[in-house]
Amino acid sequence: MTKKIFVLSALILTMAAGSAAAQDSTAAAAKDTTVSVVKDTTASATKDTAKTIALQIPPAPPTSTETIVVDRVVAVVGNKIILESEVQSQLMQAQARNSKIDKAQIFEDLLYQKLLVAQAEIDSVDIKITDKMVEDKVTEKLNRFIDEMGGVEKMEEYFNKPLAEIKEDLRDVTRDQLIASTEQEEITKDVKVTPAEVNKYYKSLSKDSLPLIDLQFEINEILIHPSVSKQDRDAVKKRLMDIRQEVLSGGSLFETKAVLYSEDPGSAVDGGELGMMSRGELVPEFAAAAFSLKKDSISEVVESEFGFHIIQLIDRKGERINVRHILMKPKFTAEAKVKAKAKADSIYSIIMDKKMTFEDAAKLFSTNDKTGKNGGVKINPYSGDTKFTVDALQQVMPADFYYIQNMKAGDISRTLDSYDDRGNFAYKIVFLKSRTEPHIATIETDYQTIQDMALDHKYSQAYDKWVKEKAQSVYVKIADEYKNFNFKFKGWIHNEYER
């Protein structure tokens, strides 16, 4: 039996313009593409006129051959298409996160997303999404996958692709998700909720509908890092310059030195290699040096917030580069550590003697630039607010978790051996500003939570209304086998030729 690859290749785009007949033009598929698009050249979409796209599937190939479908269009929303590969890719991502979401929900989410993206282009909302925003989000997703799957190799094995390809696949879908989210914010930007509406919403909820508020902590902190002398800094820079010279003279390989000496645990095992990255994914000082290099050349010593680096350029493709680096951090002396501990203890005494408030002491003494300026307030990076659940506290402050969980609201810790967000050693004093025990939400104790729920409810109503209106004016076509899903919004399925 012969085998051939059969590619679904015909998309016919037509413009709905009153009772005028639609005109089609065709375009040949490029050699390496899996889907070819034939665009209507007679008119373009406007705010009031939706571009109509009809999906046609070519006749089945002869039964004497085995058919492999590389990819195919399973839905069209406005001027946007959904490929089966998109559905499968997002299903795999959900399964990798152990999410309960099924294929039907993923497909409907994509329908919503494409509808939002199509309208965002008309409203020019899409221009608000920058490349850096996309790259930052892609990096966040990849790091989450790596953590949840237990490493880069396991992630590559799961997706059956190298890291660079997984990252590339995530880019377009991430951009669409950010555009859709921005358009959704536009839809709900004028939606507000009054105190009377909050109370009315709260009274409408059954007891079973009220959320369980987990144990939560609000924390302020003061960090005191042991000082690093100029001599210590110079020693690290000299060591890196010596390594650089050894590699340039041919006495050793850069990647070998990275495995032996780099203090970046994420890349050292890979010979210091970071993989393809954009400028926005790198800290500014590192990016400036890396993007100025020629292939295989090695930078001078570069200082960043992480420490000191030397960088070797492996490859560059446009505004994306792959580099190796060796990171070294200056080491403080035992004497510096003793001095830092003594300083932290004296600050603790000043606070406990009520000679200064914790917040004022944080502003004056803390060596953590992120929290010191705001009185030591610790922000939860997962939620963006000041409240930490037990899980979040374990993730963000693992060295301090077991001490903090036994503190009472208003307690101030003794000086703790700890670390900052970069993994650098520091002495820390913690003030537990509040501790909320687990309970069923009430409007008296959790007004903000109830208010957020009421506002989300109004957002949902406004968004549902928008979807119903747009789904009737924007062309939607769904492949037959996908029409059997139990959609939350029933308006997706209709006769596309009625409008």
C-alpha positions as CSV (number, residue, x, y, z in Angstrom):
1,M,0.0,0.0,0.0
2,T,1.4,3.4,-0.9
3,K,1.5,6.2,1.7
4,K,1.0,9.9,1.1
5,I,0.6,13.0,3.1
6,F,-2.7,14.7,2.4
7,V,-2.9,18.4,3.4
8,L,-6.2,20.2,3.8
9,S,-5.6,23.2,1.6
10,A,-8.6,25.2,0.7
11,L,-10.0,28.1,2.6
12,I,-12.4,30.3,0.6
13,L,-12.9,33.8,1.9
14,T,-15.9,35.8,0.9
15,M,-17.2,39.2,1.9
16,A,-20.8,39.6,3.1
17,A,-21.9,42.9,1.7
18,G,-25.7,43.3,1.6
19,S,-27.1,41.3,-1.2
20,A,-24.1,41.6,-3.5
21,A,-22.5,38.4,-4.7
22,A,-19.2,37.4,-3.1
23,Q,-16.1,37.2,-5.3
24,D,-13.2,34.8,-4.7
25,S,-9.6,34.8,-5.7
26,T,-7.2,32.0,-5.1
27,A,-3.6,31.7,-3.9
28,A,-1.2,28.9,-4.2
29,A,0.1,27.2,-1.1
30,A,3.8,27.6,-0.4
31,K,5.9,24.5,-0.6
32,D,6.3,24.0,3.2
33,T,2.9,25.2,4.4
34,T,0.2,22.8,5.6
35,V,-2.8,25.1,5.1
36,S,-3.2,27.5,2.2
37,V,-5.5,30.5,2.5
38,V,-7.4,32.1,-0.4
39,K,-8.2,35.7,0.4
40,D,-11.0,37.9,-0.9
41,T,-9.4,40.8,-2.7
42,T,-12.6,42.7,-3.4
43,A,-13.1,44.3,0.0
44,S,-11.8,44.5,3.6
45,A,-13.4,44.2,7.0
46,T,-14.5,47.3,8.7
47,K,-15.9,48.0,12.2
48,D,-19.4,47.3,10.9
49,T,-18.8,44.7,8.3
50,A,-17.4,41.3,9.3
51,K,-15.1,39.4,6.9
52,T,-16.9,36.1,6.0
53,I,-14.8,33.0,5.6
54,A,-16.1,29.6,4.5
55,L,-14.2,26.5,5.1
56,Q,-14.2,23.8,2.5
57,I,-12.6,20.4,2.9
58,P,-11.2,18.8,-0.2
59,P,-12.7,15.4,-1.3
60,A,-11.3,12.4,0.4
61,P,-8.3,10.8,-1.4
62,P,-8.6,7.4,-3.1
63,T,-9.2,4.6,-0.7
64,S,-6.2,2.7,-2.1
65,T,-3.8,5.0,-0.3
66,E,-3.2,5.7,3.4
67,T,-3.9,9.3,4.4
68,I,-2.0,11.2,7.1
69,V,-3.6,14.6,7.9
70,V,-0.7,16.9,8.8
71,D,-3.0,19.7,10.0
72,R,-6.3,21.1,9.2
73,V,-8.7,24.0,9.9
74,V,-11.4,23.0,12.4
75,A,-13.0,26.5,12.8
76,V,-13.1,30.0,11.3
77,V,-14.1,33.0,13.4
78,G,-14.2,36.3,11.5
79,N,-10.8,36.4,9.7
80,K,-9.2,34.0,12.1
81,I,-8.7,30.2,11.8
82,I,-8.3,27.5,14.4
83,L,-6.1,24.6,13.5
84,E,-6.5,21.2,14.9
85,S,-2.8,21.4,16.0
86,E,-3.8,24.4,18.2
87,V,-6.5,22.4,20.0
88,Q,-4.1,19.4,20.5
89,S,-1.3,21.6,21.7
90,Q,-3.4,23.3,24.3
91,L,-4.9,20.0,25.4
92,M,-1.4,18.7,26.0
93,Q,-0.4,21.8,28.0
94,A,-3.5,21.4,30.1
95,Q,-2.8,17.7,30.7
96,A,0.8,18.6,31.6
97,R,-0.6,20.9,34.4
98,N,-2.9,18.1,35.5
99,S,-5.9,20.3,34.6
100,K,-9.4,18.9,34.4
101,I,-10.2,20.9,31.3
102,D,-11.3,18.8,28.3
103,K,-11.0,19.1,24.6
104,A,-14.5,20.7,24.2
105,Q,-13.7,23.4,26.7
106,I,-10.4,24.1,25.1
107,F,-12.0,24.4,21.7
108,E,-14.7,26.8,22.9
109,D,-12.1,28.9,24.7
110,L,-10.3,29.2,21.4
111,L,-13.5,30.3,19.7
112,Y,-13.9,33.0,22.3
113,Q,-10.2,33.9,21.9
114,K,-10.3,34.2,18.1
115,L,-13.5,36.3,18.4
116,L,-11.7,38.7,20.8
117,V,-8.6,38.9,18.6
118,A,-10.5,39.6,15.5
119,Q,-12.3,42.5,17.2
120,A,-9.1,43.7,18.8
121,E,-7.6,44.2,15.3
122,I,-10.6,46.3,14.3
123,D,-10.3,48.3,17.5
124,S,-6.5,48.5,17.2
125,V,-6.1,47.1,20.7
126,D,-3.6,44.5,19.4
127,I,-0.9,47.2,19.1
128,K,-0.8,47.4,22.9
129,I,0.9,44.0,23.1
130,T,4.7,44.3,22.8
131,D,7.2,41.6,21.9
132,K,8.6,41.9,25.5
133,M,5.2,41.2,27.0
134,V,4.9,38.1,24.8
135,E,8.4,36.9,25.6
136,D,8.0,37.5,29.4
137,K,4.7,35.4,29.4
138,V,6.3,32.6,27.3
139,T,9.2,32.4,29.7
140,E,6.8,32.3,32.6
141,K,4.9,29.4,31.0
142,L,8.1,27.5,30.2
143,N,9.4,27.9,33.7
144,R,6.1,26.6,35.1
145,F,6.2,23.5,32.7
146,I,9.8,22.8,33.7
147,D,9.0,23.0,37.4
148,E,5.9,20.9,37.1
149,M,7.4,18.2,34.9
150,G,10.7,17.9,36.8
151,G,13.2,19.5,34.3
152,V,13.8,20.5,30.7
153,E,14.5,16.9,29.5
154,K,11.2,15.6,30.8
155,M,9.3,18.5,29.3
156,E,11.0,17.9,25.9
157,E,10.1,14.2,26.1
158,Y,6.5,15.0,26.9
159,F,6.0,17.4,24.0
160,N,8.4,15.4,21.8
161,K,10.2,18.6,20.8
162,P,13.4,20.4,21.8
163,L,13.0,23.4,24.1
164,A,13.6,25.9,21.3
165,E,10.6,24.5,19.3
166,I,8.3,24.4,22.3
167,K,9.1,28.0,23.0
168,E,8.4,28.9,19.3
169,D,5.1,27.1,19.4
170,L,4.0,29.0,22.5
171,R,4.7,32.4,21.0
172,D,1.8,32.9,18.6
173,V,-0.8,31.4,21.0
174,T,0.5,33.5,23.8
175,R,0.3,36.7,21.8
176,D,-3.3,35.8,20.9
177,Q,-4.1,35.2,24.6
178,L,-2.6,38.6,25.6
179,I,-4.5,40.4,22.8
180,A,-7.8,38.6,23.8
181,S,-7.3,39.5,27.4
182,T,-6.6,43.2,26.5
183,E,-9.8,43.3,24.3
184,Q,-11.8,41.7,27.2
185,E,-10.5,44.5,29.5
186,E,-11.7,47.0,26.9
187,I,-15.2,45.4,27.0
188,T,-15.4,45.6,30.8
189,K,-13.4,48.8,31.5
190,D,-16.5,50.9,32.3
191,V,-18.1,48.2,34.5
192,K,-18.2,49.1,38.2
193,V,-20.0,47.9,41.2
194,T,-21.6,49.9,44.0
195,P,-21.7,49.0,47.7
196,A,-25.5,48.4,47.3
197,E,-24.8,46.0,44.5
198,V,-22.2,44.2,46.5
199,N,-24.7,43.7,49.4
200,K,-27.4,42.6,47.0
201,Y,-25.1,40.1,45.3
202,Y,-23.9,38.8,48.7
203,K,-27.5,38.2,49.8
204,S,-28.3,36.4,46.6
205,L,-25.6,33.8,47.3
206,S,-26.4,30.5,49.0
207,K,-24.1,29.4,51.8
208,D,-22.6,26.8,49.6
209,S,-21.7,29.5,47.1
210,L,-19.6,31.4,49.5
211,P,-15.9,30.8,49.2
212,L,-13.7,29.2,51.8
213,I,-10.9,31.7,52.7
214,D,-7.7,29.8,53.2
215,L,-5.1,30.6,55.9
216,Q,-3.5,33.8,54.8
217,F,-0.5,35.9,55.9
218,E,0.5,39.5,55.3
219,I,4.2,40.1,55.8
220,N,6.8,42.9,56.1
221,E,10.5,42.2,56.1
222,I,13.9,43.8,56.7
223,L,16.9,42.3,55.0
224,I,20.5,42.9,55.9
225,H,23.0,41.5,53.4
226,P,26.7,41.0,54.5
227,S,28.7,43.6,52.7
228,V,31.1,42.6,50.0
229,S,34.3,44.5,49.8
230,K,35.9,46.0,46.6
231,Q,38.7,43.4,47.1
232,D,36.1,40.6,47.0
233,R,34.5,42.0,43.9
234,D,37.8,42.4,42.1
235,A,38.8,38.9,43.0
236,V,35.7,37.5,41.2
237,K,36.3,39.7,38.2
238,K,39.9,38.6,37.9
239,R,38.9,34.9,38.2
240,L,36.4,35.4,35.3
241,M,39.0,37.3,33.2
242,D,41.5,34.4,33.8
243,I,38.9,31.9,32.6
244,R,38.1,34.0,29.6
245,Q,41.8,34.1,28.6
246,E,42.1,30.3,29.1
247,V,39.3,29.7,26.6
248,L,40.5,32.3,24.1
249,S,44.0,30.8,24.2
250,G,42.5,27.3,23.4
251,G,43.5,25.9,26.7
252,S,39.9,24.9,27.7
253,L,36.3,24.9,26.4
254,F,33.9,27.6,27.6
255,E,31.2,25.0,28.3
256,T,33.6,22.9,30.4
257,K,34.5,26.0,32.5
258,A,30.8,26.7,32.9
259,V,30.0,23.3,34.3
260,L,32.9,23.6,36.7
261,Y,32.6,27.1,37.9
262,S,29.3,28.8,37.0
263,E,27.0,29.6,39.9
264,D,23.8,29.6,37.8
265,P,22.3,26.2,38.6
266,G,19.8,26.5,35.8
267,S,22.4,26.6,33.0
268,A,25.7,25.3,34.5
269,V,24.7,21.7,33.8
270,D,24.2,22.6,30.1
271,G,27.6,24.2,29.8
272,G,26.2,27.6,30.6
273,E,23.8,27.6,27.5
274,L,20.6,29.5,27.9
275,G,18.8,28.7,24.6
276,M,17.3,31.1,22.1
277,M,16.2,34.3,23.9
278,S,15.1,37.8,23.0
279,R,16.5,41.0,24.4
280,G,13.5,41.4,26.6
281,E,14.1,38.1,28.4
282,L,17.5,39.2,29.6
283,V,18.5,41.7,32.2
284,P,19.6,45.0,30.5
285,E,23.3,44.8,31.2
286,F,23.5,41.2,30.1
287,A,21.5,41.8,27.0
288,A,23.5,44.9,25.9
289,A,26.8,42.8,26.1
290,A,25.4,39.7,24.6
291,F,23.8,41.4,21.5
292,S,27.1,43.2,20.8
293,L,29.0,40.0,20.4
294,K,30.0,38.2,17.2
295,K,29.6,34.4,16.9
296,D,31.9,32.4,19.2
297,S,33.4,35.7,20.7
298,I,33.5,36.1,24.5
299,S,32.5,39.3,26.3
300,E,34.5,41.2,28.9
301,V,33.3,40.8,32.5
302,V,29.7,42.0,32.8
303,E,28.0,43.0,36.1
304,S,24.2,42.5,36.6
305,E,21.9,42.2,39.6
306,F,22.8,38.4,39.7
307,G,26.5,38.9,39.9
308,F,29.4,38.9,37.4
309,H,29.3,37.1,34.0
310,I,31.3,36.4,30.9
311,I,29.2,35.6,27.9
312,Q,29.9,33.6,24.7
313,L,27.6,34.0,21.6
314,I,26.6,30.7,20.1
315,D,24.1,31.8,17.5
316,R,22.0,34.8,16.5
317,K,18.8,34.8,14.4
318,G,17.5,38.3,14.0
319,E,16.6,39.7,17.4
320,R,17.0,36.3,19.1
321,I,20.3,34.9,20.4
322,N,21.6,31.8,22.1
323,V,24.5,32.3,24.5
324,R,26.6,30.5,27.1
325,H,27.6,32.3,30.3
326,I,29.5,31.8,33.5
327,L,28.1,33.5,36.6
328,M,30.1,34.2,39.7
329,K,29.1,36.0,42.8
330,P,31.4,37.8,45.2
331,K,31.8,36.1,48.5
332,F,31.5,38.0,51.7
333,T,34.0,37.3,54.5
334,A,33.2,35.7,57.9
335,E,33.9,39.1,59.5
336,A,31.3,40.8,57.1
337,K,28.7,38.1,58.1
338,V,29.3,38.8,61.8
339,K,28.9,42.6,61.2
340,A,25.6,42.0,59.3
341,K,24.2,39.9,62.1
342,A,25.1,42.5,64.7
343,K,23.4,45.2,62.6
344,A,20.3,43.1,62.2
345,D,20.2,42.4,65.9
346,S,20.5,46.1,66.7
347,I,17.7,47.0,64.4
348,Y,15.5,44.3,66.0
349,S,16.2,45.9,69.4
350,I,15.4,49.4,68.2
351,I,12.0,48.1,66.9
352,M,11.2,46.0,70.1
353,D,12.1,49.0,72.3
354,K,9.6,51.0,70.2
355,K,12.2,53.6,69.3
356,M,11.2,53.1,65.6
357,T,8.3,51.4,63.8
358,F,9.1,48.4,61.7
359,E,8.1,50.2,58.5
360,D,10.4,53.1,59.2
361,A,13.2,50.8,60.1
362,A,12.7,48.9,56.8
363,K,12.9,52.2,54.8
364,L,16.0,53.3,56.6
365,F,18.0,50.1,57.0
366,S,16.8,47.3,54.7
367,T,19.3,46.4,51.9
368,N,16.5,44.9,49.8
369,D,15.6,47.6,47.2
370,K,12.3,45.8,46.3
371,T,10.8,45.9,49.7
372,G,12.8,48.4,51.7
373,K,11.3,51.5,50.0
374,N,7.7,50.5,50.8
375,G,8.3,49.8,54.4
376,G,9.2,46.2,53.9
377,V,5.8,45.1,52.5
378,K,6.2,41.7,50.8
379,I,4.3,41.3,47.5
380,N,3.0,37.9,46.5
381,P,4.4,37.4,42.9
382,Y,1.6,35.0,42.0
383,S,-1.4,37.1,43.0
384,G,0.2,40.6,42.8
385,D,-1.3,41.5,46.2
386,T,0.1,41.3,49.8
387,K,-1.7,38.1,50.9
388,F,0.1,34.8,51.0
389,T,-1.6,31.4,51.2
390,V,0.4,28.5,52.8
391,D,1.4,27.2,49.4
392,A,2.5,30.7,48.1
393,L,4.5,31.3,51.3
394,Q,6.3,28.0,50.9
395,Q,7.2,28.8,47.3
396,V,8.3,32.4,47.9
397,M,9.9,32.2,51.3
398,P,11.0,28.6,51.8
399,A,13.7,29.4,54.3
400,D,11.3,31.3,56.5
401,F,8.1,29.3,56.1
402,Y,8.3,27.1,59.2
403,Y,9.1,30.0,61.5
404,I,6.4,32.3,60.0
405,Q,3.6,29.7,60.1
406,N,3.8,29.6,63.9
407,M,3.8,33.4,64.3
408,K,0.7,35.3,65.5
409,A,-0.5,38.6,63.9
410,G,1.6,41.4,65.2
411,D,4.6,39.2,66.1
412,I,8.1,40.2,65.0
413,S,10.7,37.5,64.4
414,R,14.1,37.4,65.8
415,T,17.0,37.7,63.3
416,L,16.7,34.8,60.9
417,D,19.3,33.3,58.6
418,S,17.6,33.6,55.2
419,Y,17.9,34.4,51.5
420,D,16.6,37.1,49.2
421,D,14.6,36.5,46.0
422,R,17.9,36.0,44.0
423,G,19.1,33.3,46.3
424,N,21.7,35.5,48.1
425,F,22.2,35.0,51.8
426,A,20.9,37.7,54.1
427,Y,19.7,38.2,57.7
428,K,16.0,38.8,57.9
429,I,13.5,40.2,60.4
430,V,9.9,39.4,59.7
431,F,6.8,41.3,60.9
432,L,3.6,39.3,60.6
433,K,1.2,42.1,59.8
434,S,-1.9,39.9,59.7
435,R,-2.9,36.2,59.9
436,T,-6.3,35.2,58.7
437,E,-7.5,31.7,59.8
438,P,-9.5,29.6,57.4
439,H,-13.2,30.5,57.3
440,I,-16.3,30.9,55.1
441,A,-16.3,34.4,53.6
442,T,-18.6,36.9,55.2
443,I,-19.3,40.5,54.0
444,E,-18.2,41.8,57.4
445,T,-14.8,40.2,57.4
446,D,-14.1,39.7,53.7
447,Y,-15.8,42.7,52.0
448,Q,-13.0,42.9,49.4
449,T,-13.5,39.3,48.4
450,I,-17.2,39.6,48.1
451,Q,-16.8,42.9,46.2
452,D,-14.4,41.2,43.7
453,M,-16.9,38.4,43.3
454,A,-19.7,40.9,42.5
455,L,-17.6,42.7,40.1
456,D,-16.5,39.5,38.3
457,H,-20.2,38.7,38.1
458,K,-20.9,42.0,36.3
459,Y,-17.9,41.5,34.1
460,S,-19.2,38.1,33.1
461,Q,-22.6,39.5,32.3
462,A,-21.1,42.3,30.1
463,Y,-18.8,39.8,28.4
464,D,-21.6,37.3,27.7
465,K,-23.7,40.1,26.2
466,W,-20.8,41.2,24.0
467,V,-20.2,37.6,22.8
468,K,-23.9,37.1,21.9
469,E,-23.9,40.3,19.8
470,K,-20.6,39.6,18.0
471,A,-21.3,36.0,17.4
472,Q,-24.3,37.0,15.4
473,S,-22.4,39.6,13.3
474,V,-19.1,37.9,12.8
475,Y,-18.8,34.8,10.6
476,V,-18.3,31.5,12.5
477,K,-17.7,28.2,10.8
478,I,-17.1,25.0,12.7
479,A,-16.0,21.6,11.2
480,D,-18.8,19.0,11.4
481,E,-17.2,16.7,14.0
482,Y,-16.6,19.6,16.4
483,K,-20.2,20.7,16.3
484,N,-21.2,17.8,18.6
485,F,-19.5,19.4,21.6
486,N,-21.7,20.6,24.5
487,F,-20.9,24.3,24.2
488,K,-21.5,26.7,27.1
489,F,-22.6,29.3,24.5
490,K,-25.1,27.7,22.1
491,G,-24.9,30.6,19.5
492,W,-21.7,29.2,17.9
493,I,-23.8,26.7,15.9
494,H,-26.0,28.2,13.2
495,N,-26.3,28.4,9.5
496,E,-23.3,30.4,8.4
497,Y,-25.0,31.4,5.2
498,E,-28.0,33.1,6.9
499,R,-26.0,36.3,7.7
